[in-house]
Amino acid sequence: MPEHKVVVTRDVGTKATAILEAQRYELVSWLEDGVAPRQWLLDNSPGASALLVMGTDKVDEELLDSAGPSLKIVSTVSVGYDHIQTSALAQRKIRLGYTPEVLTDAVADISVMLALMATRLGRESMQIVHDGKWPQAPWAPFLLCGQQLSSPDYVVGFVGFGRIAQATLTRLVAFGVSRCLFTTSTRKVPDEAYPGLQNKLGLKEFRSVTLDEIARESDLIIVLTPGGPSTYHLVDETFLRKMKKTSVLVNTARGSVVDSNALALALRGGWIWGAGIDVVEGEPDIDADHILVKEPRAVVLPHIGSATYDTRNAMTCTAAENLVRGLKGEKLLAEVEL
């Protein structure tokens, strides 16, 4: 008889599954790519020792009550954990594993891709081809011209400056970017917070500034701050009105950080040049009529920042290993301190 029942809310791939199967758990898995139905999760959680969940699975009082006192760990295949009621886990002394660091490079790549697409009018240009209008849009000196990252005075601003932001900046330096502003919660000067980074990257300018300065002085703003109540609509109408008309906003953090209505208004009104977003508030319930999807200068992706085979395998394997270690009472690879 298996010692532990483990509920898994998605097909996590052969590598992560092998980690779990090696422990001879009673595995109850939702093997379809679609979201596990809430009722399925509630029906199968009673008596579970562990839950392996995705960012789309809400872990709240109802689910924890359904699982009961046997539940020892929740392991999520995500960096963010705003889908999990952490206070309820802490009260029940249930551990929480997550998957930071392993997706740093993949999200940094997407951040740069969105920056280039938005600054160079990628969506508008592609639409001309896809709509068969290229013959009616012959070459002209200033047709479909965009902004250039390698301009000497081009400034990149980061809202949040953790691992992913630093990896993104490193990539942008290769495109000629040499000026960087950033906001952090520590408010430390750059040399204290990130010793040697300016010299390492050869930056002409590297300053920790206020959110207001980020908005006013940056040509490209990349949002990479955690989600949650403290950052809800951090980028709002007030912020967007302070941005340059030639500036671009990229969000690869959490949809809740950017006010979608305000961003659509900014794009429509020409307050900013464009936007590249991989995350949208209310996702995945985003259809063709969504206010941002309808904006020609908004490049919208369906939250694919970590979508490489290497990264997703690393994420699911980390989550599986966290779960196994948690049930053994060992140190997790990555644990949220509750």
Steps between C-alpha positions, in 0.01 A plus 500: 500500500651839398594723791397821325226611264618770259266704279646648181293752304663464157719277288845604627697305241700178512796634700299645788260207498795260533613687813157448656454141383835401649352568844209261443239754604131462431495744209173663400564709188302718263677404178341745258665827396192696601448634849396235751134565587454648844254230598744228391763650726261526794375144447850352484680701767359330815777301668776647281843550652610734221359710217702580189324797340530756221461877512141460380398286798353691793625365831274646768323413825241291314762279335709469815191402702418244233849351515491482878773461763702254291622780269868578562616694193372694202747516211427747221648502150546876501706784638198701608273366770218755513263215409574346838357621830830501684351609832284189502803279431695667779215450744492129419882470489489380140822562305504676163747422224541709185729526196706821485832544318447221245295726271724807519656462154177409321308799639794732431496384137127571467546841663755596236285356221200705611715811532623460141154417365342803665776749421524390135123477435517125456128434529397779260761393247403133514134590466566673167648176365235274653220716363650495150561876502874497433451583129315816608777596745810554285828595666540861610776657714287531813239227450455287814800657672544424866731581788862381520638351823859584411444877488760660732246658736257207507396421859359170622306506826414195710210485741647231723862398464541138600665210318283520187543875465877472529504219241286716271730798541801281416333403174404859416860615544584287196258719301687814603306601811728679747262695726288330765264621772329268745274490803542266795340468841839542670575849362870422527744670267611276209849425632353371828215302350679368188876532553701510181203462266544838332865432419431142401241610241681816398207726578534877468209552739363272771271656760243395757212747464137556593209359303421853385850539354473165326183618328634841396856415394485152342467420130426135576338389825504131591276387784650210694366549850307237700121500493269533797314782680810718544559530124138494378465750212839647582505604135180701479370802307708740709817303428425463128428872453851577626667278239654635180293481181784299345533256790400134522362298791577129535334283765631149559421497872135474604192629322370664817794743510376687190155656468381364164238772452754772562754337267244471220412867552869594486552312174184637343582854607863488389637563849757224437648333193400140564480206739614141517322283754524132585262527794154656518272555795218245486691247289434254350154646436634734233321491163533681168282785627720577800596867512873427470469232232317755286780758530732484192805604702451247777689176449313248717630150575311229695737482799778303328796655682623167634387296200813320393545125539811550713329741735169320537677171571714677757189652660302177519799302625571763766137485609508120515826502696360761739201275561711191566730686737207653679343162571835378630535801728808621313611843376323596176682618190295821527257574781282798579552599861152533646 
